[in-house]
Amino acid sequence: MHVADSADCINLARNGRSSKSFIAEGLWAAALEAKADYILIQFGHNDMPGKGPDRETDPKTTYRANLARYIDEARSAGATPILVTSITRRLFGRTGGFTPTGPYVDAVKAVAADKGVSVIDLHARSIAALDAIGPAAAAEFDIPKADGTPDTTHLSRKASLVFGQCSPKNWCAWCRRCHRT
């Protein structure tokens, strides 16, 4: 999905926020005040266990409730909400100590179905793109953590460009090996 050059896109996201903390910090109220026509809603990684009580949510209860709230309030403000799943972490079979993103992705899809909202499934698209290029090429997408180990969640500039181009019709112009429909 692309927008026309004449469209105004305002990114009001903040790094490290969960569906819980984005509301608690007043960031959601500020986003609603922007009076957008469309609001892309994406959370998940920072909702997972290990992020602390100010951010953690449960994918079966509080995470779903928060997403439903975002949808209802966006609609009340006159905007069309669109849910976006998190991209996959680049673990290639390693556990890395992370809780799998699956339950949060499943929650996004379930809430979207319940509320009649469109979903952009970056999780599936990112898996397809990474499977096509493999672990060695995907390592270029990692940025180093403070301790020098690879960060397999956050994206390098190159990865941002690649995942930003992913679409169902032309998965990724960079690797040219992904599935095309």
C-alpha positions in Angstrom: 0.0 0.0 0.0 1.4 3.3 -1.0 0.0 6.8 -0.5 0.1 9.7 -3.0 2.9 12.2 -2.9 0.3 14.8 -1.8 -0.6 12.9 1.3 0.7 14.1 4.7 2.1 11.3 6.8 2.8 12.2 10.4 4.7 9.7 12.5 3.7 10.0 16.1 5.2 6.7 17.2 7.8 6.6 20.0 10.5 4.0 20.4 10.1 1.5 23.3 6.4 2.1 23.9 3.9 -0.7 24.4 0.2 -0.5 23.8 -0.1 0.2 27.6 2.7 2.8 28.0 1.7 4.8 24.8 -1.7 5.5 26.4 -0.3 6.0 29.9 2.2 8.7 28.7 -0.6 10.6 26.9 0.9 9.9 23.5 -2.4 8.3 22.3 -4.4 11.4 23.2 -1.9 13.5 21.3 -2.2 11.3 18.3 -6.0 11.6 18.3 -5.7 15.3 18.4 -3.9 15.2 15.0 -7.3 14.5 13.4 -5.9 11.9 10.9 -7.9 10.3 8.2 -6.1 7.0 8.9 -4.2 5.7 11.9 -1.8 2.8 11.7 -1.6 1.0 15.0 1.4 -1.3 15.7 2.5 -2.7 19.0 3.7 -6.0 20.2 7.5 -6.3 20.9 7.4 -3.9 23.8 4.3 -5.5 25.2 6.1 -8.8 25.8 7.2 -10.2 29.2 10.5 -8.8 30.4 9.7 -5.2 29.6 8.5 -4.3 33.1 5.1 -3.7 34.6 4.7 -0.3 33.0 4.8 -1.8 29.5 3.9 -5.5 29.7 0.5 -6.8 28.5 -1.0 -10.2 28.1 -1.8 -11.1 24.5 -5.0 -12.9 25.5 -6.4 -10.1 27.7 -4.9 -6.6 28.2 -3.1 -6.4 24.8 -6.4 -7.2 23.0 -8.3 -4.7 25.2 -5.8 -2.0 24.4 -6.0 -2.7 20.7 -9.8 -2.6 20.8 -9.6 0.8 22.7 -7.3 2.2 20.0 -9.7 1.1 17.3 -12.8 2.4 19.1 -11.2 5.8 19.9 -9.7 6.2 16.4 -13.2 5.7 14.9 -14.7 8.1 17.4 -12.2 10.7 16.3 -13.3 10.2 12.7 -10.2 8.2 11.6 -10.0 4.8 9.9 -7.8 2.5 12.1 -5.5 0.0 10.5 -3.7 -2.6 12.6 -0.1 -3.6 11.7 1.6 -6.7 13.0 5.2 -6.5 14.3 7.9 -7.8 12.1 9.6 -11.0 13.1 12.8 -11.0 15.0 15.7 -12.3 13.0 16.5 -15.4 15.1 16.6 -18.1 12.5 15.9 -21.0 14.9 17.7 -19.4 17.9 15.6 -18.7 20.9 17.7 -15.7 22.0 15.7 -15.6 25.3 12.8 -13.9 23.6 9.2 -14.8 24.0 7.9 -15.6 20.5 6.0 -12.8 18.8 3.3 -15.3 17.6 0.7 -14.7 20.4 0.8 -10.9 19.9 0.5 -11.3 16.1 -2.4 -13.7 16.6 -4.0 -11.2 18.9 -3.7 -8.4 16.3 -5.4 -10.6 13.7 -8.2 -11.7 16.1 -9.0 -8.1 17.2 -9.0 -7.0 13.6 -11.4 -9.7 12.7 -13.7 -8.9 15.7 -13.7 -5.2 15.0 -13.8 -5.3 11.1 -10.4 -3.6 10.7 -7.8 -4.0 8.0 -4.5 -5.6 8.9 -1.1 -5.1 7.3 0.7 -8.4 8.2 4.4 -7.3 8.4 5.1 -10.4 10.5 4.3 -12.8 7.6 5.9 -10.5 5.0 9.1 -10.2 7.0 9.3 -13.9 7.5 9.0 -14.5 3.8 11.6 -11.9 3.0 14.1 -13.3 5.5 13.5 -16.8 4.5 14.3 -15.8 0.9 17.6 -14.2 1.8 18.7 -16.5 4.7 20.7 -15.8 7.9 23.9 -14.5 6.4 22.3 -11.8 4.3 19.8 -11.0 7.1 22.8 -10.3 9.4 23.2 -7.0 7.5 19.9 -6.0 9.0 21.2 -6.2 12.6 22.6 -3.2 14.5 25.1 -3.8 17.3 23.9 -3.6 20.9 26.0 -1.7 23.4 27.8 -5.0 24.3 28.6 -5.6 20.6 26.2 -8.5 20.1 23.7 -8.3 17.2 20.3 -6.7 17.8 17.9 -9.0 16.0 14.8 -6.9 16.7 15.7 -3.3 15.6 16.6 -2.5 12.1 19.6 -1.2 10.3 19.0 1.6 7.7 19.3 -1.0 5.0 16.7 -3.2 6.7 14.3 -0.3 7.2 14.4 0.4 3.4 13.9 -3.3 2.6 10.9 -3.8 5.0 9.5 -0.4 4.1 9.2 -1.7 0.5 7.5 -5.0 1.3 4.1 -5.3 -0.3 2.0 -8.2 -1.4 2.5 -7.5 -5.1 6.3 -6.9 -5.0 7.7 -8.3 -1.7 11.0 -6.6 -1.8 12.9 -5.0 -4.7 16.2 -5.5 -2.8 16.5 -9.3 -2.8 14.3 -10.0 -5.9 13.9 -13.6 -4.6 10.8 -13.3 -2.5 7.5 -14.7 -3.6 5.4 -12.6 -5.9 1.7 -12.8 -6.4 
